[in-house]
């Protein structure tokens, strides 16, 4: 009778071991999917020509240029306004 009980316990352990192996396979598949997704994200962020950092560099360059242009325009408008007011008063 001891061998029958041992065989049942062994069969239960074997079944649990199979379940663990199946779950490990699922975890491994999900880990592979995450690794692929992370690789795609890294490519999108760090790609030198079209990545996020390249776009930010372009925006910062545009911002600097437009800021300088706005200051030039404001200075010109203020100068013209002062010149017009000065001519009008004289």
Secondary structure, DSSP 8 states (H G I E B T S, - for coil): -HHHHHHHHHHHHHHHHHHHHHHHHHHHHHHHHHHHHHHHHHHHHH-TTTSHHHHHHHHHHHHHHHHHHHHHHHHHHHHHHHHHHHHHH-
